[in-house]
Amino acid sequence: MGERSFATRCVATTPFDPTGAVVPAIYLASTYAHPIPGACPPPAPMPCGTNEEGGHSYQRWSNPTRAAVEIAVASLEDAKHAYAFATGMAAISAVFSTVKAGQRVLLCSSIYGGTFQYISNFFPARDIKYDLIDDVNALRAEDVPADTAMIYIESPTNPRLRVVDIAHAAEVAHQVGAKLAIDNTFQTAYLQRPFELGADYVIYSATKYLAGHGDVLAGLVLANDEELAEQVRLAQVALGAPLSPFDSYSVLRGLKTLVVRMDRQLENAERIREFLLAHPSVTAVHYPGSENAKEAEIQAKQSQGAGSVLSFEIADDIHLPTFVAALDIIGYAVSLGGVETLLCHPASMTHATMNDQELAAAGISQRLLRLAVGIEDASDLLAELQRAFQVSKGAAERCLDNSNSES
Ligand SMILES: *Cc1c(COP(=O)(O)O)cnc(C)c1O
């Protein structure tokens, strides 16, 4: 058969179905007829979506539609095991459930807001210590406390798009007998392949690029090591947040267009980046590798593309509310990775739980905007941004003038 390409594997995800259906069925059953021990003749093998235990029994344990997602995503990552969860946060919780009381986790300092919420609330209660590391790329094994069980990273980070050296983080983790977990949501296996760089767990919020249409929450954890996989599998069953059959179908449906969507998003993001870099009202543009030469080198080494999330800082003479109100195609909302372009203000939206000090440490100013680029025609997006800059320039003063003249 030969090795199929990534794009083909995205499409060819339908498991064998006895009806010949070319898209996977949504199996809603909560429970399945159990084989009768010692019955003669022995029960026929399960016809479709066989999971690793070979059959289906109860939906929290396994489900044919969910198994199809897990098989498809494992194939894209060339991983042995994948487990699908109700949300990205459920997937992250499952990975953290493998850390025991008295152990420590090191995390890169700008992690996803929900992950920060988890560790700051649940690690202390579970007697797990943690440290936020500003520069994982400079971390040395001798700096890592002996009780460290896991290093947890994202690359690029959100919303400043800093690059974390995955191979380096894996090497340091393994030198001290710890595991490396990476949230690969922003890049996907299409652009970045953490297992090939030494990662032990790869995590996704499939809500974003994998599903890609802003209509489903989903998460995945992948692992190659049998023991680690077993622990994640236990969390999937016992913590009780597996992906539902309908949501499994939505992820499978989205997955088929992953490559065409991401190709278009990358192209659009590149054009918008060039526009922003040249715009006089933009004081900084952040994208993977933009921070310094070292990060640019790491990014080039470990990733096939910048992705389609970028952030930028707008000049003081741009009135932010007027800028946002002038947008029509571009939605003002959190989330990313979908077909529609979304703009957000991290300081008041995705990172609103941080205080001023934490925001400053994470490099999130009040003038920073994050853009998650979609698949629209780039010319329309550029025209809209251009117009928004025009109408919002000096708008604060104009508003003041108006209110003065009225009084
Ligand atoms: C959205 C997101 C999550 C959480 O995913 P949910 O599906 O919303 O639970 C985790 N990590 C990253 C990087 C994300 O963008």
Ligand as a Chemical Component Dictionary entry (heavy atoms), coordinates in Angstrom:
data_LIG
# 
_chem_comp.id                   LIG 
_chem_comp.type                 NON-POLYMER 
_chem_comp.pdbx_formal_charge   0 
_chem_comp.three_letter_code    LIG 
# 
loop_
_chem_comp_atom.comp_id 
_chem_comp_atom.atom_id 
_chem_comp_atom.alt_atom_id 
_chem_comp_atom.type_symbol 
_chem_comp_atom.charge 
_chem_comp_atom.model_Cartn_x 
_chem_comp_atom.model_Cartn_y 
_chem_comp_atom.model_Cartn_z 
_chem_comp_atom.pdbx_ordinal 
LIG C1 C1 C 0 -8.479  26.396 23.396 1  
LIG C2 C2 C 0 -7.224  25.842 23.910 2  
LIG C3 C3 C 0 -7.219  24.892 24.947 3  
LIG C4 C4 C 0 -8.483  24.424 25.640 4  
LIG O1 O1 O 0 -9.327  23.771 24.772 5  
LIG P1 P1 P 0 -10.917 23.619 25.031 6  
LIG O2 O2 O 0 -11.330 22.741 23.910 7  
LIG O3 O3 O 0 -11.494 25.000 24.983 8  
LIG O4 O4 O 0 -11.082 23.016 26.368 9  
LIG C5 C5 C 0 -6.000  24.379 25.344 10 
LIG N1 N1 N 0 -4.843  24.786 24.794 11 
LIG C6 C6 C 0 -4.816  25.711 23.807 12 
LIG C7 C7 C 0 -3.499  26.115 23.241 13 
LIG C8 C8 C 0 -5.984  26.265 23.333 14 
LIG O5 O5 O 0 -5.943  27.191 22.368 15 
# 
loop_
_chem_comp_bond.comp_id 
_chem_comp_bond.atom_id_1 
_chem_comp_bond.atom_id_2 
_chem_comp_bond.value_order 
_chem_comp_bond.pdbx_ordinal 
LIG C1 C2 SING 1  
LIG C2 C3 SING 2  
LIG C2 C8 DOUB 3  
LIG C3 C4 SING 4  
LIG C3 C5 DOUB 5  
LIG C4 O1 SING 6  
LIG O1 P1 SING 7  
LIG P1 O2 DOUB 8  
LIG P1 O3 SING 9  
LIG P1 O4 SING 10 
LIG C5 N1 SING 11 
LIG N1 C6 DOUB 12 
LIG C6 C7 SING 13 
LIG C6 C8 SING 14 
LIG C8 O5 SING 15 
# 
